Amino acid sequence: MAGYLPRGVVLVHGMWGVPEDWTWVQRALHRQAGLQVATPDLPSHRSAEAGLLDDAEEVREAIAESPEPTVVVGWSYGTDVVGIAAHGMPNVRRLVYVSSPPLQVHPEVRDVGWLDTMEHLLRDAHGRFALDGDWWLKEDEAGLRLPEEVRLFLKAHRRRFATPRTRSDPVPAAAWAEIPTTVLLGVRDNLTGAEARAWVRQAVDDVRDIDTDHFMLFNRPDIVAAVILEQLP
């Protein structure tokens, strides 16, 4: 059967992020005429009460409004949301995970005690957490090498607080196990360890190593967009 390009794309931002983080990927996608692109804003970054399941419902609504065939894409934490939101959605023909392996089903509330051990973590009056915004701009930490345009963007769009429920909510579904999925991992991404990399290669057929770090949507938006626009079987 001949391949075909997607008609709809849903882009899901990462932890502490904003929908505008997809700006550079969107620029490349907009070269494809007739493509409908949605960038939902996750409730867990706007409300003191919402969590992963609320985020998934928001994205699920965006998917429902997207034409067929649709590709759903998540970056970092956004992939956790995608794995739940895309479950059972008939118009979704492909998932793209950027800079993160899939989450497995976990029907119970998850432990988040490890959050208290993270460095550079800030808390607000509602108990929400965020990584210190200045950390994103320090090129000597984690080997970050962000383009100047992106650095100016991050200064203007400070990272947002998110609720602990983004990490503690159960994981009731794994859409990646039922929908063709591509996982893009940066070879210099120290947030994905060797054990996780080995597991994802056993669990997912299409795993690709990209010469970049965790911030692939900023550093290699051309590659992310090209993968999204690949013809589907």
N, C-alpha and C positions, 0 to 999 in steps of 0.2 A: 504494500500500500504506500502511495506517495506521501512524503512528509508534508507538514503544513506549519506555518508560523502561528504563534499565539495571537489571539485577538485581545486578550486581557492580561494584565499583570497586576498583582497585589504585592506591594513592598512593605515589609514590617521592620520598623526600626529596632535598635538594640537597647540594652539597659542604659538608663539615664539619658537616652537620646531624644531626638525630635524627628518628625517626618521629613524635615528638610535635609537631614543627613543623606538622603538619597539623591540630592541635587545633581551630582555628577553622573550617577548612573542614569537618572532620568534624561539628562541631556543626550546621552547616547541612544536611549530608547526612543526618544521623540523623532529620531531620524527615520524610524519605521512608521510610515503613514498608516493611519487608521487604528493605531494601538491605544487602548484605553488603560490608563495607569492610575491605580489608587494607592494612597499612602496613609493608611489609618493611623490615628493618634491614640496610643495605648492608654486606657483609663487609669492604669496603675501609676502613671506618671502625672495624672491630673487630679486624682482623688486620694484621700488618706485611707480609704477603705478598700479599694479595688485591688485585685491580684491577678494571677496568671489566668484563672478561669474567666474573669471579666475581660481580660485582654483578648482571649481566644474568641469570646462571643462577639466583641467588636470587629475583629478580623473576619469572623465567619459572616457577619452581615456585609462586609465589603466584598467578600468572595461571592456571596449570593447575588450581588448587583453587577458582577463582572461577567462579560460575555464568554461564550465557549468557543474555543478552548482557552483556559486561563492557566498561567504559571504563577505560583505563589512562592515568594522569596522572603527569607528572613535573614537578618544579620545578627550574629551573636545571640543574645537573649531572644531576639525575634524568632529564631528557629524553634525555640521551645513553644512559642505561641502558635506558630505555623503547624507544628505536629499535632496539635489538638484541633485547631480551627478548620483545617482542611479535611478532617475525617468525614467520610461519607458525602462529600460535596461532589456531585456528578459533573460539574463543569471544570473541575481541576484535573488537568492532564499531566502536570509535572510540578515537582517541588524543587527548589534550589536552596540549599543550606550554605550560608556564607560564614566562614570562620568559626563553625561550631558543629560538633557531631550531634546526631539526634538524641533525644531523650527517650528512654524506654518507659513503658507503662508503669506507673507507680500509683496504685489506687488509694494509698493512705497519705495523710499529711506528712510532709517531709521535714526533717530536722534542719534548722538554720542556725544552729549554734556557732557554726564556723564563720558566720558573718562578723562575729565579735573579734576574730583573730586577724581580719584583713587590715592591711596598712592603708593609709591615706583615705580612710572611710569617714564620712561626715554623717551626723544624724540631725534631723530637724525636730521641732517640738512635737510632731505627730509620730515620731519613731521611724519615719522613713529614712532611707539611707542613700548616699551618693558617693561616688569617688571624687575626691578633691578636684575641682575643675582645672586647677593649675597643673595637675599631674599630666593631663592630656597634652600640655604644651611644652613639657620638659623633654627635650630630645635625648638627654643623657639617661633617661629612665626607660627601660624595656626596649631600647634601641629604636624608638619611634623616629620616623623620618617623614613627616607630613609635608605636603606641598604648601607653599606660603599662602595660597588662596584658601586652603583648608584651615590653616592655623588662624587666619583672620576670621573665618567663619566660626570656628570654635570659640574665639574670643567674644564674638557677637551673640552666639547661641550657647550660653552656659549650660552645662549638663544639669539635668533635672533630678530631683529626689524621686525614688520609687519605693513602694511598700514592701515589707518583708514577705508578704504573701506571693510576690512574684517568684519566690524561691521555696515557699512552704506549701503552696496549694498542691493537691494531688495532680497526677498526670493520667487522665482517664483514657487517652487514646494515643496511637502512634501512626499518624497518617502516612509516614514515610515507609511503613511496612506494607502498605496497600497501593501506593501511588508511585510511579517511577520518580526516583529522586537522584539528584546530583549534589554531592557534597564538595565544596571548595575549601581547602585548608591551606593556610599560609605556611610555607616551610620554616619561616622564622617566627611563627606564632607560639610564644611560650605559654599561652593559656590553654593549649591542648597538648597534653602529655603523651608519651609514647604508648601507654596502655590504651588510652582513648583512641589514638590513631590506629592501633592494631585492631581494636574492636570494630571500629566503623568500617574498616576494609573487609571484615568478615560479614558485617550486617548489610552493607549497601554495595550494590554492584558498581556504581559510577562515583568514584572518589578521585579527585584531582588535586595534585599539589601545585600551588601557585607560588611564584617567587616573590613573596611579600610577608607582612606580619599580620596581626589580628585586624588591622584597619584597612582591609582589602577594598571596601566600598569607597574609601577616600584615595587610596594609593593606586588601585588597579580597577577603576570603574569600567574601563574599556573591556576588560576580561569578563567582569560580572555581567555587563550588558550583552556581550556576545554569547555567553552561555544561555542567558534568558531567551535570546532570539534564535537559538538553534532550532532547526526543524524537528518537530515531534514525530514519532513513528505513528 
